[in-house]
């Protein structure tokens, strides 16, 4: 592992606060902690949820060392992309609407949906594209965050749209089928934000570099095929 000449070392006891979605933590935790165990095992990380008013001003960004969230929300501050994902559907394999491992737009209109709450005003990218395609969803369960969605689908007739990286991690233990979204490719770009006042601080430069390197070690999602031209939407707060 390449190290950098910054004031964070194997003996450091620095603490960082990172505001992030449950999904981003679940994806980045393993490579990030593995890297930190080598570079600086004494570092402490405090993960907090992203406040719903974070985009209103830079005040919230001043209270954390970094924010990890989706592109498209207008968060203030400096930013750099971390990793990409795409949305897939998860259903119970015994769902009668599942035929040959596929779902149709008609199926999405007929099945009850489990969705994550996007706040009072935000419409997620999968909801937006389904609305544009005339899919009239029947929302039956609403919850906070992406992580609970697969657990609420398992063993039921529900369907949920979740990021592929999350779906592939939980599908086997929950006995779920991961299905290509019938509405086309909807992309999620997870991004790192920080307040400009912290940009020149050596400790925070180390944090940003370590987060970026952890994200770069992630394998590509299954749908990353070069030359494929599909609709791309961003801005899922998840």
Buried (B, 14 or more C-beta within 10 A) or exposed (E): EEEEEBEBEEEBEBEBBBBBBBBBBBBBBEBBEEBBEEBBEEBEBEBEEBBBEBBEEBEBBEEBBBBBBBBBBEBBBBBEEBBBBBBBBBBBEEBEBBEEEEBEBEBBBBBBBBBBBBEEEBEBBBBBBBEEEEBEBEEBBEBEBBBBBBBBBBEBBBBBBBBBBBBBBBBEEBEBBBBBBBBBBBBBBBBBBBBEEBEEBEBBBBBBBBBBBBBEEBEEBBBEEEEEEEEBBBBBBB
